[in-house]
Amino acid sequence: MVGSDSGAVTIHLRSLFAEGIQFSTSSAPDEHTIGFVYWDEDANTLAVMTDVQNVVLQVGQEQYIKVRNKTGSQINNGEAVYVTGAVGEQPTIAKARADAEATSYAIGLMTEDIADNGQSYCTTSGVVRDIDTDAFNEGNLLWLSSTAAGGLTTTKPAAPNHAVRVGCVLKAHATEGMILVTM
């Protein structure tokens, strides 16, 4: 069955036998549409638009987990988080810190700002973009901070703090910084 909705073609198939599917490589879509799959020319992979505005998964290059913030305040894009519990089969998170065992089990970096009681995605491996990495140099290894909740440092924490390697800086920039998460 083939149908059209706002210029888009919807196809429902019971079975399909094809040698492959060719995606356009000319440009990304103009607006965010949940479930839309396209070729990401910058990342050279397929990309899937999630249910969160501006969060796009680059297939095969990163992994996310959907989380909920129940801390009472916003957690920012690029901040390290750990699991504090669960609500409705979804992990709750807070800012991670390397000075205590309970808070040092970081699962990744937030993929975007997440308001209190909001839901969004945490990058457990892959690239987090559009963050302030101006304090670092490209190629710097990053560790979970023992002094700033959610923070990162180039200095490996010494005992009794926990040494939690987070990843490395791919691009040093005040607003367009990039970190490769390797947790």
C-alpha positions in Angstrom: 0.0 0.0 0.0 1.3 3.4 -0.9 0.0 6.7 0.4 1.0 10.3 0.4 1.0 12.8 3.4 2.3 16.3 2.9 4.5 15.4 -0.1 6.0 12.4 1.7 5.4 8.9 0.5 4.4 6.2 3.0 4.9 2.6 2.0 3.5 -0.4 4.0 4.9 -3.7 3.0 4.5 -7.3 4.3 7.7 -8.4 2.6 10.3 -6.8 0.5 13.1 -8.4 -1.5 15.6 -5.8 -2.8 19.3 -5.6 -3.4 19.5 -2.3 -1.5 18.1 1.1 -0.9 19.7 4.3 -2.2 19.5 7.3 0.1 19.9 10.8 -1.3 23.4 12.2 -0.4 22.6 15.8 -1.5 21.3 17.3 1.7 19.9 16.8 5.2 16.2 17.6 5.8 15.2 21.1 6.7 13.2 20.2 9.8 13.2 17.6 12.5 10.8 14.8 11.9 10.6 11.9 14.4 11.6 8.6 12.8 13.0 10.2 9.6 16.1 8.3 8.3 18.5 10.1 5.9 22.1 10.0 4.8 24.3 12.2 7.0 26.9 13.6 4.7 29.1 15.0 7.5 29.2 11.7 9.4 29.1 9.5 6.3 26.3 7.3 7.8 22.6 6.9 8.0 21.0 9.2 10.6 17.7 8.7 12.5 15.8 11.6 14.0 14.6 10.8 17.5 11.6 11.9 19.5 13.7 14.8 21.0 14.1 17.9 18.9 17.6 18.2 17.4 18.8 14.8 18.7 19.8 12.7 15.7 21.4 9.3 16.0 24.3 8.5 13.6 23.8 4.8 13.0 26.8 2.6 13.8 28.8 5.6 15.2 27.1 6.3 18.5 24.8 4.8 21.1 22.2 6.6 23.3 20.1 5.7 26.3 16.9 7.7 27.1 17.0 9.1 30.6 14.9 11.3 33.0 16.3 14.1 35.1 14.7 14.2 38.6 17.5 16.3 40.3 15.5 19.6 40.7 17.7 21.5 38.2 18.8 21.4 34.5 21.7 19.2 33.4 23.5 20.6 30.4 24.6 19.2 27.1 28.0 17.5 27.6 27.8 17.0 31.3 28.6 13.5 32.7 25.8 11.7 34.4 25.2 8.5 36.4 22.1 6.4 37.2 20.3 7.3 40.4 17.3 5.0 40.1 14.3 4.5 37.7 10.9 5.9 37.1 8.5 4.1 34.7 11.1 1.7 33.4 13.4 4.6 32.5 16.7 5.4 34.3 16.9 8.6 36.3 20.2 10.4 36.3 22.2 13.1 38.1 25.6 14.8 37.5 28.5 12.4 38.0 31.5 13.2 40.1 34.7 11.2 40.8 35.1 11.9 44.5 32.7 9.1 45.7 32.1 5.6 44.5 28.3 6.0 44.2 28.6 9.1 41.9 31.5 7.9 39.8 29.7 5.2 37.8 29.2 7.6 34.9 27.2 6.2 32.0 27.9 8.9 29.5 27.5 12.6 28.6 24.2 14.3 28.0 23.4 14.8 24.3 21.5 18.0 24.9 20.3 20.2 27.9 17.7 18.3 29.9 15.3 20.2 32.2 14.2 19.0 35.6 11.7 16.2 35.1 12.5 16.2 31.4 13.5 13.2 29.2 16.3 13.2 26.7 19.3 11.1 25.6 22.6 10.4 27.1 25.5 9.4 24.8 27.1 6.2 26.1 29.5 6.0 23.1 30.0 8.3 20.2 30.3 12.0 19.6 28.6 14.8 21.7 28.5 18.0 19.7 27.9 21.7 20.2 29.5 22.0 23.6 32.1 24.3 25.2 35.5 22.5 24.9 37.5 25.7 24.6 39.4 25.0 27.8 40.9 21.8 26.2 43.1 21.0 23.3 42.1 18.6 20.5 43.2 15.1 21.3 43.1 15.7 25.1 42.0 12.6 27.1 39.2 13.6 29.5 38.4 12.3 32.9 35.4 12.6 35.2 36.1 15.6 37.6 36.4 14.9 41.3 35.5 18.6 42.1 32.8 19.7 39.7 29.6 17.6 39.4 29.1 16.7 35.7 32.5 18.2 34.9 35.5 16.9 32.9 39.2 17.4 33.4 42.4 16.5 31.6 44.0 15.5 34.9 43.5 11.9 35.9 42.0 12.0 39.5 44.3 10.5 42.2 43.2 8.2 44.9 41.0 8.2 46.9 39.1 9.7 44.0 38.0 7.4 41.2 39.8 7.5 37.8 37.0 7.4 35.2 38.1 8.0 31.7 35.3 9.6 29.7 36.8 10.1 26.2 38.7 12.7 24.2 38.3 16.1 22.7 37.8 16.0 18.9 37.2 19.7 18.4 38.2 22.5 20.8 35.7 25.4 20.5 33.5 27.6 22.7 30.2 26.6 21.1 30.9 23.9 18.4 33.1 21.7 20.5 33.1 17.9 20.1 33.9 15.1 22.5 34.2 11.4 21.6 32.7 9.4 24.5 34.5 6.1 25.0 33.0 4.9 28.3 
